[in-house]
């Protein structure tokens, strides 16, 4: 990997991605009074006639999106990750069950959101959307990948949930980088351990891999931006070549990326897995960096997990 | 019918009677389902389908059809009986109601049944879905209209009022809601469970144009549906005062037939009364 050019927040990538696909007249944007935060506001500025403001009423927004999708539109509906959860049953019954191509974006996901405190820090969104049949679940790591993955959603003939993050992180991709929904991106190769990560933890995983390298532990690092469907082909390959896994996510260790991996590994292999994530607790106010330290979502946490996973190798 | 051609009132009344026969027969056959709210809603639905709804029975997926959103999705027997009487479903389809693999699912489902525009079953969502269809129609400069059938009980759901607010704000002049005001919900009478009060006034306060009607007087229903269909200052709501279980004496105004099927003897009596 070349050094990141500068910082980018995945929510900015979502906003740019919407502009990139705006030439498709089927694309419409729905907002619930948080367009400035989710960055759908840029689409609104350019295409007000294809932007629908629904006010602070997320349940209604989800079904309006479903109705529009049933009429041939491709709706992109966004709000904070945590507020999409308010409309969980609407997403389940009104969007996913009929399989309508509505693309939900939940921004400000995870502890990384910071000072707003625990009410705003969704740590369960990936888990809950992953349980719904028909749903594709995506969590990009930077603005460039978020833009690319958003633009690919227009060809996805079914519903999706994409979590984006509020804050800038070092860029891991360059413009024009090749990545595909459903395929994990291998950002670093090594033979002792595979670190499977998503979102803001991908950059942390790369730093951890560098530290581990100095200890003689060579790591593969994967940006598993698509949590569902999980790229099990890649996981199977890495299970053979590395023989141990660590997952790293700014999300509960229950049901997210770690959960997805453990479900597959435990039923298909005996490869050890250690998880770095939020240990079944709520956050609080504080700077992103302070909160990530507090929760162990840092380089130290990944390195310790890596050593544990390697020690469990058969 | 279904192509905008007007038919006479007595013909519509006969169609509603045949639909009622279907409703009691299919719930009896399934030994489950919701006859009460189907029988209260059926006259309104016949008035809409029989007079103004643009719907091609030979091509139910026609893109520019008017939409009929059955928000009170438990009253699926009413929906299936209409589609049966219009020739979209056959007798075997409706008698398979609620059985494994049947096109007639317990609650209306757009993926299972031709002619069904919305997958319901969870109350309070249909008006929002209808609004989405209405906004899309306007974006497409289509004159298709969107009808939404609501139960009065489901107006207890807050999402109905989110949609009511948004429909006025988005000037959804192509959206029509009809409320089956039968005053009974699952557990009991609404005034025991949670009385919603003057539903028409509530819609008016959100900026809707509202009329009330006797939901079992076909002549009045035809008039009010005709008015709603041509009203362009919408959104429009019709509050249809109905009787749950209407047309079958022992089901009328009887909360226990909200979600209970008739047994063999009850079916015999019901069919006799509807003959």
Interface residues (C-beta under 8 A of the other chain):
Chain A: X28 X49 X50 X52 X53 X54 X55 X57 X59 X60 X61 X62 X63 X64 X65 X66 X67 X68 X69 X70 X71 X72 X73 X75 X89 X90 X93 X94 X97 X98 X99
Chain B: X63 X69 X109 X110 X111 X117 X118 X119 X121 X122 X124 X125 X126 X128 X129 X130 X131 X132 X133 X134 X135 X136 X137 X139 X140 X158 X159 X162 X163 X165 X166 X169 X170
